[in-house]
Each structure stands twice: as C-alpha cells, then as structure tokens.
Amino acid sequence: MIIRINPTEAHRISMRILEVRMGAPHHIAEATTSALIYASLRGVESHGIGLLSGYVDQWKKGRIMPDAEPRKLKETKTTILLDAQQTLGHYASLRAADNAVEKARNTGVGTAVIRNSNHNGAIGFYANRIAEKKMLGIVASACAPHVAPHGGTKGIHGTNPISYAIPRKTGNSIVFDFATGYSAAKTRKIANTTGHLPKGFMVNKDGRPTTDPKDIETGWILPTAGSIGYGLGILVDALTAGLADSSIGQEVPLVSNVKDPYCGTFSAIALSPDAFGGWEGFSSRIETLVDQIRNTPPQDPNHPVRLPGERGWEEQLNRIDKGIPVEEEELKNLRQLAFLDS
C-alpha cells in the first residue's frame, strides 16, 4: 500500500534519523536531507529518503562517519582536493559544489574533487546547486565496479553518473543526470514487474548475456547505450578517482564489502558566464535555444519536445502538492529509525 507524506514530514523523519539516530551535526544532516528530498520530489525513488535505512546499516558497520568534516588536501586559485573522511556523501558533494562555485566566482572557473566519500544520491542536485548561483555546473561521481566495460565480462566501472545543469534567466535550470551504466535498482524493478531482465542490461557471472533475474546478485551491469556509456564512464573515472589519486576501477570495494571504506569519488566543475561572454549574453543565447527546441514540431503531437529535467520539475510541483509516495512498510521502518513509531 502506498502512503503519501508531505515534504515537511519527510524532512522531519530524515533529520531525526541523521541527527538523533546517527549523531550527524545539524548542518550535515540538513545537507543530506536536502539531497534526499530533492530526489524524492522529482520521482527518483532509488535515490530518495528510502535510502536512509541502508545508510543506518552502513553507519553501524563503520562505513559512514556522520560527524566527519572534509579535510583540504591541496588547493590552488581554481581547484581544491578534499578528503571526505567517510562523512555522508551528500554533504561532502555539496561542499565540493560550493567550493567550485567560490573558485569560479573569483576566477571564472572552479573545480573541486573529493575522495574517500560515500554514496551521494542523485547528483543532479549538486549540478543544480551550481546553476542556482548563475553558473554552468558539471558534476560526476564514481563508485563500486559493478559495470562491465563494453564487450567485457567482469565489472570494472561504477554506474558512474554524470550531470550538468544550465542556469536560465527565467524558469527552472536545464538538468541532465545520466548514469553511464544501467541502474541496478531500475533493472531489479523491471525484473520484478516482467519476470525477466531486459536484453542488453546484464551479463552473468561468466560474462554471458542474460535475461534471468537470478543473475542480478552475481552478474555484471552493462554500460548504458553500449560504447557511449562505456566511453563516458571512463571519463567519469578520470574526472573523479583519477584527479583525486584515489582507488579506481576494481580497486574500489564492492558495495557488499562493508569491511572496507566505500571509496567514493566526486568532481564538481563550475563555469561562470561572466568570465566569458557575460551572463546577459549567455542567458539570452540559452533562451533562444530553448525557444527553438520548444518550437520543434514533435513526432507525436500529444508529446511535445521537452527539455532535460523538465519532467522532474513537473513531478516536484505535483509531489509538493500531493505528497511523496512511500510504501507503507518502508514508512513504518523509517519512522521507527527516527524514533517516531510510538
């Protein structure tokens, strides 16, 4: 049974789990909660408040240090490298985005890279954070090697998402958030609904193509759109683990290997239009492009051409009004973790 809760209640549950249950300082809990609710409001259930129970488990096993602060390792006028010290990944990634913005405000371009972090949810949140400051944001995140290279038979890369957000003078940012490997959560959901895996999504433990749901736990995910996802996945590894001089590829522990740190890496790039053609020129050109896109005759008259992220913004308004859908049992569990079950 699905129950809808308003965003204020979702915020309260998340804050209590992070602050009261896990002992995170208020500012770390607030940053993490903001990222989780961003995903829940936009309909990205796999990266929303439902993740909190898993984070509690990771914390109990010593993988998440909820009160740790990222430590500066190296800094220049345009770049900064941080050690997240196993803090909550959402907070560390938000710190990176804000550091990139601060650098770009002074120099036009800023890049922040983080190593030794944890799972950080829907990374479009951090790209949009940069866009909210009237800057072009590009972010990337690398994680456990569950994705086989194109034509390969063993996991080398993470799902390695990459996202950009383009600020607009009027209206919401254009937000593109793309996992370079097929989503394990989405693959599992499809299998539960249809009874089989989609073709081209996975290979089994022996590296053979499979549609058998039994292979989800032991097989390997494939790159999104074949060689395209594969090529972009390598770029993400370079932008994150490569620049951070951190564990890369198969050096990163699998998610199930909780005895070792998560070894998440993240990169945030901020570009200020003022350092190039100027904000007014940039925003005018983007609106010209938006108008051209919107005026393109659609293939299906009932489905007009949309901008990246547009469905997410629409769903956000819908869920602010009608509430965030949560499975009854999941909500009960979250309330218990938040000490709200009485």
Sequence and secondary structure as in RCSB ss.txt:
>XXXX:A:sequence
MIIRINPTEAHRISMRILEVRMGAPHHIAEATTSALIYASLRGVESHGIGLLSGYVDQWKKGRIMPDAEPRKLKE
TKTTILLDAQQTLGHYASLRAADNAVEKARNTGVGTAVIRNSNHNGAIGFYANRIAEKKMLGIVASACAPHVAPH
GGTKGIHGTNPISYAIPRKTGNSIVFDFATGYSAAKTRKIANTTGHLPKGFMVNKDGRPTTDPKDIETGWILPTA
GSIGYGLGILVDALTAGLADSSIGQEVPLVSNVKDPYCGTFSAIALSPDAFGGWEGFSSRIETLVDQIRNTPPQD
PNHPVRLPGERGWEEQLNRIDKGIPVEEEELKNLRQLAFLDS
>XXXX:A:secstr
 EEEE HHHHHHHHHIIIIIIS   HHHHHHHHHHHHHHHHTT GGGSGGGHHHHHHHHHTTS  TT   EEEEE
 SSEEEEE TT  HHHHHHHHHHHHHHHHHHHSEEEEEEEEE     THHHHHHHHTTTSEEEEEEE    B  T
T SS  B   EEEEEE  SSS  EEEEEESB  HHHHHHHHHHHSS  TTSEE TTS EE  GGGTTTSEE BTT
THHHHHHHHHHHIIIIIHHT   GGGS  TT TTS   EEEEEEEE GGGTT HHHHHHHHHHHHHHHHTS  SS
TTS    TTHHHHHHHHHHHHH EEEEHHHHHHHHHHTT   
